[in-house]
Amino acid sequence: MSGYPGDGTQRWPAVHALDVAVLFRLALESAPAGTEWQAVADEGDKVRDIAAVIGRRLGLPVESVPEETYGPFGPIFAMDQPASSAHTREALGWKPVHPSLLDDLENIQP
């Protein structure tokens, strides 16, 4: 089964690795030393939606499972963690262009 904790409405930010690479270069080239940046393209995909794509692609049922199913990572996986990269985009001119997590999962080839 493809499981998710609780009701699955908790959100997780995501970004494609190639978009992070561009941000890293921009930060090295133009960001003041010691600054921090949010590398987030998808500001909050619901974990239930992530599990649904995985389940559909693998032909598995999608169900809510107890947080404890994930062991010590359960409390982290069950947290709502939306994030924004608005400041990063504005300050550094960063524009993520690669597929979102959900699109990437839908189109990944074996």
N, C-alpha and C positions, 0 to 999 in steps of 0.2 A: 504494500500500500504506500501511497504518497501521503504522508501525514503532515499536519500542522498543529501547533498548540492552541488551545482555547478555541475562540470563534474565528481565528485567522485574520482578524481585521488589523492586527498590528502591522506597522509598515516598516520596511527596510529600504534604505537608500542603496543605489547601485550605480555603477559606471563601468563602461567598457575599458579594458586595459589600454587600448590604443589612445583613448581620450585622456586617460591619466598620464600617459607618456607625453602628450602634447602639453598638458598642464605643468608637468614637472619641468619641461624645457622652458616654458614661459616664466615659471617661478625662478628658475636659475638665472635667466637672462634679465629679468626686470623687477623682481620683487625685493623689497628691502630685507636685509638679513634679519632673521628671527621671527618673521611673520608666518602665520599659519593660514592654510587655504582649504576650502571644502571641495574635494573632488567628487561631486555628485551630479549625475545626469538625471537619473530617476530619483525624485525626491522622496518617494515612499511607495514601493510596490507592496501590496498586501501579501503576507505570507501564504494566505489561502489561495491567492491567484498564482503564486509561484508553484505551490504544490499541485494546483489544477493543471498547469501546463505540463509539469513533469509526469503526472498521472496519465494525462491524455496521450502524451508522446510514448510512454512505456506501457500503455494499456493496463494501468493499475487503478484500483479504486482510490478515491481521495477522501480522507476522513480526518476529523479532529481526533487528536490523541492527547493523553495527559502530558503536561510539561515535563514530568519526570522521565518520559520516554527518551529524552535527549540527554540524560545524565547531567553532568555538571554544566553543560551548555544550555540546558532547558530554560533557566531564568533569563539568559541573554536572548535566546531565540524567541521567547514569549514577550519581550519588551517592545513597545512601540517606539521606533527610532527614526522618525522623519528628520530630514536635514535639507538645508537649502544651500545652493552654490551661487545665489544671486550676487553676493558681494564679490566672489571670485570671478564670475563672468564679467561683471562690470569693471572691476579694478584691473584685471589682466587681459581682458578681451578674449577669454576662453569660451569656445563654443563646441560642446560635445557634438559629434556628427555620426558616431557609430551606433549600431542597433542598441535598443534598450535591452535590459535583462530579459523581459518577457518575450520580446521579438527574437532575441538571440536563442532562447530556449526553444521557441516554436520552430526555428529554422535550422537548428544544429543538425549536422549530418553525421551518421555513425562512421 
